[in-house]
């Protein structure tokens, strides 16, 4: 196992310690969340956790949960989620996030917004001082709006590219049937709340990957003396 996977695995296992029997649980997307879902399945199989219901944030997490016999419930059928556990692409000291590296941020944000507790699991490569210095912000757009949205983003001093698929000709198509623009702003993102609102106000934009004031706790995996360890940083307020 490479060192990044070791960090992801230890943090995923640690996150499951926060789960209690009877919980409705938001199941995040991406490689770290997938490890968390596998760890959850182990605990359910062993009988340690009982009566868990998962709310999937993507086809990826839905398929994985089905394969591992984790009972699922539809987002529309629950009034609240006890705990949502998800990965992130960037985490700043105020726990503001960029998500959507896997193009799943629409449902991820819906689940996070309905969760009493939103727990982020990352390896330490995801910690940044300022958002969007290197990782582009994913913006989900309606298919025939992508050019028009790109032009507005230029007015906001951002450059965007249409995310292209691998092993399929043409662009990535999201779980909702839309496209993704990956945006780098010239000066990064200094005011995430403002940028989140301005982007979502552009006609044709469904949702962007800024998660502002949603995160309650972050677990970080790192390698110390050749051993993977977990810590939980305090939020800068
Ligand atoms: C998917 C996401 C993921 O949580 C994010 O991309 C992190 O993924 P990984 O754990 O594979 O690094 O937001 O839309």
Boltz pocket constraint, residues with backbone or C-beta under 6 A from the ligand:
constraints:
  - pocket:
      binder: B
      contacts: [[A, 28], [A, 29], [A, 30], [A, 31], [A, 32], [A, 33], [A, 86], [A, 87], [A, 88], [A, 89], [A, 98], [A, 99], [A, 100], [A, 101], [A, 102], [A, 103], [A, 104], [A, 105], [A, 108], [A, 121]]
      max_distance: 6.0
